[in-house]
Amino acid sequence: MHPNISEEMTAAELQDHLEKTAMAFRVLVFSWARYEEEQTERGRRAVRNARFEWGKYAEEFFDEGDEGPDPTDLA
């Protein structure tokens, strides 16, 4: 998902890459949702907890070095 983007790339090439990246992300999310749905009730709870933990790590990753407002802060 991280190609060598250079200034020589055309707008069409960048748009194509963005569309492919978005599709890959959708496949990842839909796959996880299906995996979660196919679990037993007990397994679904464990998978949901893993999803919550993954979300926490993702939030920390995106917050590193970001001095802007917290996107989850609704106050």
KOLGU-4560 file (N, C-alpha, C; in nm, 3 decimals, padded with zeros to 5 digits):
<recs>
<n_xx: 00.081 n_yy: -00.120 n_zz: 00.000 ca_xx: 00.000 ca_yy: 00.000 ca_zz: 00.000 c_xx: 00.085 c_yy: 00.126 c_zz: 00.000 mol: A seq: 1 type: MET>
<n_xx: 00.213 n_yy: 00.111 n_zz: 00.020 ca_xx: 00.302 ca_yy: 00.227 ca_zz: 00.021 c_xx: 00.396 c_yy: 00.222 c_zz: -00.098 mol: A seq: 2 type: HIS>
<n_xx: 00.346 n_yy: 00.264 n_zz: -00.215 ca_xx: 00.434 ca_yy: 00.260 ca_zz: -00.331 c_xx: 00.534 c_yy: 00.374 c_zz: -00.325 mol: A seq: 3 type: PRO>
<n_xx: 00.626 n_yy: 00.368 n_zz: -00.413 ca_xx: 00.720 ca_yy: 00.479 ca_zz: -00.424 c_xx: 00.651 c_yy: 00.591 c_zz: -00.502 mol: A seq: 4 type: ASN>
<n_xx: 00.582 n_yy: 00.676 n_zz: -00.432 ca_xx: 00.512 ca_yy: 00.786 ca_zz: -00.496 c_xx: 00.616 c_yy: 00.892 c_zz: -00.529 mol: A seq: 5 type: ILE>
<n_xx: 00.615 n_yy: 00.930 n_zz: -00.653 ca_xx: 00.711 ca_yy: 01.031 ca_zz: -00.696 c_xx: 00.637 c_yy: 01.145 c_zz: -00.765 mol: A seq: 6 type: SER>
<n_xx: 00.707 n_yy: 01.253 n_zz: -00.783 ca_xx: 00.647 ca_yy: 01.369 ca_zz: -00.847 c_xx: 00.623 c_yy: 01.344 c_zz: -00.996 mol: A seq: 7 type: GLU>
<n_xx: 00.682 n_yy: 01.237 n_zz: -01.049 ca_xx: 00.663 ca_yy: 01.205 ca_zz: -01.190 c_xx: 00.529 c_yy: 01.136 c_zz: -01.215 mol: A seq: 8 type: GLU>
<n_xx: 00.463 n_yy: 01.089 n_zz: -01.109 ca_xx: 00.335 ca_yy: 01.020 ca_zz: -01.126 c_xx: 00.229 c_yy: 01.120 c_zz: -01.171 mol: A seq: 9 type: MET>
<n_xx: 00.147 n_yy: 01.074 n_zz: -01.262 ca_xx: 00.038 ca_yy: 01.160 ca_zz: -01.309 c_xx: -00.078 c_yy: 01.155 c_zz: -01.210 mol: A seq: 10 type: THR>
<n_xx: -00.169 n_yy: 01.248 n_zz: -01.226 ca_xx: -00.288 ca_yy: 01.250 ca_zz: -01.141 c_xx: -00.369 c_yy: 01.122 c_zz: -01.161 mol: A seq: 11 type: ALA>
<n_xx: -00.374 n_yy: 01.073 n_zz: -01.283 ca_xx: -00.448 ca_yy: 00.949 ca_zz: -01.311 c_xx: -00.384 c_yy: 00.830 c_zz: -01.241 mol: A seq: 12 type: ALA>
<n_xx: -00.251 n_yy: 00.824 n_zz: -01.239 ca_xx: -00.181 ca_yy: 00.715 ca_zz: -01.170 c_xx: -00.205 c_yy: 00.722 c_zz: -01.019 mol: A seq: 13 type: GLU>
<n_xx: -00.202 n_yy: 00.841 n_zz: -00.965 ca_xx: -00.229 ca_yy: 00.857 ca_zz: -00.821 c_xx: -00.373 c_yy: 00.819 c_zz: -00.788 mol: A seq: 14 type: LEU>
<n_xx: -00.467 n_yy: 00.861 n_zz: -00.874 ca_xx: -00.608 ca_yy: 00.826 ca_zz: -00.854 c_xx: -00.628 c_yy: 00.676 c_zz: -00.859 mol: A seq: 15 type: GLN>
<n_xx: -00.563 n_yy: 00.609 n_zz: -00.954 ca_xx: -00.572 ca_yy: 00.464 ca_zz: -00.967 c_xx: -00.519 c_yy: 00.395 c_zz: -00.842 mol: A seq: 16 type: ASP>
<n_xx: -00.406 n_yy: 00.443 n_zz: -00.793 ca_xx: -00.349 ca_yy: 00.384 ca_zz: -00.672 c_xx: -00.442 c_yy: 00.404 c_zz: -00.552 mol: A seq: 17 type: HIS>
<n_xx: -00.499 n_yy: 00.523 n_zz: -00.540 ca_xx: -00.590 ca_yy: 00.551 ca_zz: -00.430 c_xx: -00.712 c_yy: 00.459 c_zz: -00.434 mol: A seq: 18 type: LEU>
<n_xx: -00.766 n_yy: 00.437 n_zz: -00.554 ca_xx: -00.881 ca_yy: 00.349 ca_zz: -00.569 c_xx: -00.847 c_yy: 00.205 c_zz: -00.531 mol: A seq: 19 type: GLU>
<n_xx: -00.729 n_yy: 00.158 n_zz: -00.572 ca_xx: -00.687 ca_yy: 00.021 ca_zz: -00.538 c_xx: -00.664 c_yy: 00.007 c_zz: -00.388 mol: A seq: 20 type: LYS>
<n_xx: -00.605 n_yy: 00.109 n_zz: -00.328 ca_xx: -00.581 ca_yy: 00.106 ca_zz: -00.183 c_xx: -00.713 c_yy: 00.104 c_zz: -00.107 mol: A seq: 21 type: THR>
<n_xx: -00.809 n_yy: 00.187 n_zz: -00.150 ca_xx: -00.940 ca_yy: 00.191 ca_zz: -00.086 c_xx: -01.010 c_yy: 00.056 c_zz: -00.097 mol: A seq: 22 type: ALA>
<n_xx: -00.999 n_yy: -00.008 n_zz: -00.213 ca_xx: -01.061 ca_yy: -00.139 ca_zz: -00.233 c_xx: -00.996 c_yy: -00.243 c_zz: -00.141 mol: A seq: 23 type: MET>
<n_xx: -00.865 n_yy: -00.240 n_zz: -00.130 ca_xx: -00.795 ca_yy: -00.334 ca_zz: -00.042 c_xx: -00.839 c_yy: -00.315 c_zz: 00.103 mol: A seq: 24 type: ALA>
<n_xx: -00.856 n_yy: -00.190 n_zz: 00.143 ca_xx: -00.899 ca_yy: -00.162 ca_zz: 00.280 c_xx: -01.042 c_yy: -00.213 c_zz: 00.302 mol: A seq: 25 type: PHE>
<n_xx: -01.130 n_yy: -00.192 n_zz: 00.204 ca_xx: -01.268 ca_yy: -00.242 ca_zz: 00.217 c_xx: -01.269 c_yy: -00.394 c_zz: 00.228 mol: A seq: 26 type: ARG>
<n_xx: -01.188 n_yy: -00.462 n_zz: 00.148 ca_xx: -01.182 ca_yy: -00.608 ca_zz: 00.154 c_xx: -01.136 c_yy: -00.652 c_zz: 00.293 mol: A seq: 27 type: VAL>
<n_xx: -01.037 n_yy: -00.584 n_zz: 00.349 ca_xx: -00.989 ca_yy: -00.617 ca_zz: 00.483 c_xx: -01.100 c_yy: -00.602 c_zz: 00.587 mol: A seq: 28 type: LEU>
<n_xx: -01.170 n_yy: -00.490 n_zz: 00.583 ca_xx: -01.276 ca_yy: -00.465 ca_zz: 00.681 c_xx: -01.392 c_yy: -00.563 c_zz: 00.663 mol: A seq: 29 type: VAL>
<n_xx: -01.434 n_yy: -00.585 n_zz: 00.538 ca_xx: -01.544 ca_yy: -00.679 ca_zz: 00.514 c_xx: -01.505 c_yy: -00.821 c_zz: 00.554 mol: A seq: 30 type: PHE>
<n_xx: -01.380 n_yy: -00.857 n_zz: 00.530 ca_xx: -01.334 ca_yy: -00.991 ca_zz: 00.568 c_xx: -01.338 c_yy: -01.008 c_zz: 00.719 mol: A seq: 31 type: SER>
<n_xx: -01.295 n_yy: -00.907 n_zz: 00.791 ca_xx: -01.298 ca_yy: -00.914 ca_zz: 00.937 c_xx: -01.443 c_yy: -00.925 c_zz: 00.986 mol: A seq: 32 type: TRP>
<n_xx: -01.533 n_yy: -00.848 n_zz: 00.925 ca_xx: -01.674 ca_yy: -00.852 ca_zz: 00.966 c_xx: -01.731 c_yy: -00.992 c_zz: 00.944 mol: A seq: 33 type: ALA>
<n_xx: -01.698 n_yy: -01.052 n_zz: 00.832 ca_xx: -01.748 ca_yy: -01.187 ca_zz: 00.805 c_xx: -01.688 c_yy: -01.286 c_zz: 00.905 mol: A seq: 34 type: ARG>
<n_xx: -01.560 n_yy: -01.273 n_zz: 00.933 ca_xx: -01.494 ca_yy: -01.360 ca_zz: 01.030 c_xx: -01.564 c_yy: -01.348 c_zz: 01.166 mol: A seq: 35 type: TYR>
<n_xx: -01.594 n_yy: -01.224 n_zz: 01.205 ca_xx: -01.661 ca_yy: -01.202 ca_zz: 01.333 c_xx: -01.800 c_yy: -01.266 c_zz: 01.333 mol: A seq: 36 type: GLU>
<n_xx: -01.872 n_yy: -01.249 n_zz: 01.224 ca_xx: -02.008 ca_yy: -01.300 ca_zz: 01.214 c_xx: -02.012 c_yy: -01.452 c_zz: 01.220 mol: A seq: 37 type: GLU>
<n_xx: -01.909 n_yy: -01.519 n_zz: 01.171 ca_xx: -01.908 ca_yy: -01.665 ca_zz: 01.166 c_xx: -01.865 c_yy: -01.730 c_zz: 01.297 mol: A seq: 38 type: GLU>
<n_xx: -01.833 n_yy: -01.652 n_zz: 01.396 ca_xx: -01.790 ca_yy: -01.706 ca_zz: 01.525 c_xx: -01.910 c_yy: -01.752 c_zz: 01.607 mol: A seq: 39 type: GLN>
<n_xx: -01.884 n_yy: -01.843 n_zz: 01.699 ca_xx: -01.986 ca_yy: -01.879 ca_zz: 01.798 c_xx: -02.002 c_yy: -01.760 c_zz: 01.891 mol: A seq: 40 type: THR>
<n_xx: -02.104 n_yy: -01.762 n_zz: 01.973 ca_xx: -02.126 ca_yy: -01.649 ca_zz: 02.065 c_xx: -02.002 c_yy: -01.625 c_zz: 02.152 mol: A seq: 41 type: GLU>
<n_xx: -01.944 n_yy: -01.732 n_zz: 02.201 ca_xx: -01.825 ca_yy: -01.720 ca_zz: 02.286 c_xx: -01.707 c_yy: -01.664 c_zz: 02.206 mol: A seq: 42 type: ARG>
<n_xx: -01.687 n_yy: -01.717 n_zz: 02.086 ca_xx: -01.579 ca_yy: -01.670 ca_zz: 02.001 c_xx: -01.600 c_yy: -01.527 c_zz: 01.955 mol: A seq: 43 type: GLY>
<n_xx: -01.725 n_yy: -01.490 n_zz: 01.930 ca_xx: -01.758 ca_yy: -01.355 ca_zz: 01.885 c_xx: -01.716 c_yy: -01.252 c_zz: 01.989 mol: A seq: 44 type: ARG>
<n_xx: -01.733 n_yy: -01.285 n_zz: 02.114 ca_xx: -01.695 ca_yy: -01.194 ca_zz: 02.222 c_xx: -01.543 c_yy: -01.173 c_zz: 02.223 mol: A seq: 45 type: ARG>
<n_xx: -01.468 n_yy: -01.281 n_zz: 02.205 ca_xx: -01.322 ca_yy: -01.271 ca_zz: 02.203 c_xx: -01.273 c_yy: -01.193 c_zz: 02.081 mol: A seq: 46 type: ALA>
<n_xx: -01.336 n_yy: -01.216 n_zz: 01.967 ca_xx: -01.298 ca_yy: -01.144 ca_zz: 01.845 c_xx: -01.332 c_yy: -00.996 c_zz: 01.858 mol: A seq: 47 type: VAL>
<n_xx: -01.447 n_yy: -00.966 n_zz: 01.917 ca_xx: -01.485 ca_yy: -00.826 ca_zz: 01.938 c_xx: -01.384 c_yy: -00.756 c_zz: 02.027 mol: A seq: 48 type: ARG>
<n_xx: -01.341 n_yy: -00.825 n_zz: 02.132 ca_xx: -01.239 ca_yy: -00.766 ca_zz: 02.221 c_xx: -01.108 c_yy: -00.741 c_zz: 02.146 mol: A seq: 49 type: ASN>
<n_xx: -01.071 n_yy: -00.833 n_zz: 02.057 ca_xx: -00.950 ca_yy: -00.814 ca_zz: 01.976 c_xx: -00.967 c_yy: -00.692 c_zz: 01.886 mol: A seq: 50 type: ALA>
<n_xx: -01.086 n_yy: -00.675 n_zz: 01.829 ca_xx: -01.113 ca_yy: -00.558 ca_zz: 01.744 c_xx: -01.099 c_yy: -00.429 c_zz: 01.824 mol: A seq: 51 type: ARG>
<n_xx: -01.150 n_yy: -00.427 n_zz: 01.946 ca_xx: -01.138 ca_yy: -00.308 ca_zz: 02.030 c_xx: -00.991 c_yy: -00.278 c_zz: 02.059 mol: A seq: 52 type: PHE>
<n_xx: -00.914 n_yy: -00.381 n_zz: 02.090 ca_xx: -00.771 ca_yy: -00.361 ca_zz: 02.117 c_xx: -00.699 c_yy: -00.309 c_zz: 01.994 mol: A seq: 53 type: GLU>
<n_xx: -00.731 n_yy: -00.367 n_zz: 01.878 ca_xx: -00.672 ca_yy: -00.324 ca_zz: 01.753 c_xx: -00.702 c_yy: -00.176 c_zz: 01.728 mol: A seq: 54 type: TRP>
<n_xx: -00.825 n_yy: -00.135 n_zz: 01.758 ca_xx: -00.864 ca_yy: 00.004 ca_zz: 01.744 c_xx: -00.784 c_yy: 00.096 c_zz: 01.833 mol: A seq: 55 type: GLY>
<n_xx: -00.756 n_yy: 00.051 n_zz: 01.955 ca_xx: -00.675 ca_yy: 00.132 ca_zz: 02.048 c_xx: -00.535 c_yy: 00.150 c_zz: 01.993 mol: A seq: 56 type: LYS>
<n_xx: -00.476 n_yy: 00.042 n_zz: 01.942 ca_xx: -00.341 ca_yy: 00.052 ca_zz: 01.884 c_xx: -00.340 c_yy: 00.143 c_zz: 01.763 mol: A seq: 57 type: TYR>
<n_xx: -00.443 n_yy: 00.133 n_zz: 01.680 ca_xx: -00.451 ca_yy: 00.218 ca_zz: 01.561 c_xx: -00.462 c_yy: 00.364 c_zz: 01.602 mol: A seq: 58 type: ALA>
<n_xx: -00.542 n_yy: 00.392 n_zz: 01.703 ca_xx: -00.558 ca_yy: 00.530 ca_zz: 01.750 c_xx: -00.425 c_yy: 00.584 c_zz: 01.801 mol: A seq: 59 type: GLU>
<n_xx: -00.353 n_yy: 00.504 n_zz: 01.878 ca_xx: -00.221 ca_yy: 00.547 ca_zz: 01.927 c_xx: -00.125 c_yy: 00.571 c_zz: 01.812 mol: A seq: 60 type: GLU>
<n_xx: -00.128 n_yy: 00.484 n_zz: 01.712 ca_xx: -00.040 ca_yy: 00.498 ca_zz: 01.597 c_xx: -00.066 c_yy: 00.630 c_zz: 01.524 mol: A seq: 61 type: PHE>
<n_xx: -00.193 n_yy: 00.662 n_zz: 01.501 ca_xx: -00.225 ca_yy: 00.783 ca_zz: 01.429 c_xx: -00.209 c_yy: 00.909 c_zz: 01.513 mol: A seq: 62 type: PHE>
<n_xx: -00.212 n_yy: 00.895 n_zz: 01.645 ca_xx: -00.195 ca_yy: 01.010 ca_zz: 01.732 c_xx: -00.049 c_yy: 01.049 c_zz: 01.752 mol: A seq: 63 type: ASP>
<n_xx: 00.045 n_yy: 00.957 n_zz: 01.724 ca_xx: 00.186 ca_yy: 00.987 ca_zz: 01.747 c_xx: 00.229 c_yy: 01.109 c_zz: 01.665 mol: A seq: 64 type: GLU>
<n_xx: 00.278 n_yy: 01.210 n_zz: 01.734 ca_xx: 00.329 ca_yy: 01.328 ca_zz: 01.667 c_xx: 00.220 c_yy: 01.421 c_zz: 01.615 mol: A seq: 65 type: GLY>
<n_xx: 00.095 n_yy: 01.389 n_zz: 01.641 ca_xx: -00.016 ca_yy: 01.472 ca_zz: 01.594 c_xx: -00.054 c_yy: 01.568 c_zz: 01.704 mol: A seq: 66 type: ASP>
<n_xx: -00.035 n_yy: 01.693 n_zz: 01.679 ca_xx: -00.066 ca_yy: 01.795 ca_zz: 01.780 c_xx: -00.208 c_yy: 01.850 c_zz: 01.763 mol: A seq: 67 type: GLU>
<n_xx: -00.281 n_yy: 01.795 n_zz: 01.666 ca_xx: -00.418 ca_yy: 01.843 ca_zz: 01.641 c_xx: -00.515 c_yy: 01.791 c_zz: 01.744 mol: A seq: 68 type: GLY>
<n_xx: -00.642 n_yy: 01.831 n_zz: 01.732 ca_xx: -00.744 ca_yy: 01.784 ca_zz: 01.826 c_xx: -00.768 c_yy: 01.634 c_zz: 01.812 mol: A seq: 69 type: PRO>
<n_xx: -00.807 n_yy: 01.571 n_zz: 01.920 ca_xx: -00.840 ca_yy: 01.429 ca_zz: 01.921 c_xx: -00.970 c_yy: 01.409 c_zz: 01.845 mol: A seq: 70 type: ASP>
<n_xx: -00.968 n_yy: 01.329 n_zz: 01.735 ca_xx: -01.091 ca_yy: 01.311 ca_zz: 01.657 c_xx: -01.203 c_yy: 01.242 c_zz: 01.732 mol: A seq: 71 type: PRO>
<n_xx: -01.171 n_yy: 01.174 n_zz: 01.843 ca_xx: -01.275 ca_yy: 01.106 ca_zz: 01.920 c_xx: -01.325 c_yy: 01.191 c_zz: 02.035 mol: A seq: 72 type: THR>
<n_xx: -01.270 n_yy: 01.310 n_zz: 02.051 ca_xx: -01.311 ca_yy: 01.399 ca_zz: 02.159 c_xx: -01.432 c_yy: 01.479 c_zz: 02.112 mol: A seq: 73 type: ASP>
<n_xx: -01.548 n_yy: 01.448 n_zz: 02.167 ca_xx: -01.671 ca_yy: 01.512 ca_zz: 02.124 c_xx: -01.705 c_yy: 01.635 c_zz: 02.206 mol: A seq: 74 type: LEU>
<n_xx: -01.623 n_yy: 01.668 n_zz: 02.304 ca_xx: -01.652 ca_yy: 01.783 ca_zz: 02.390 c_xx: -01.621 c_yy: 01.915 c_zz: 02.321 mol: A seq: 75 type: ALA>
</recs>
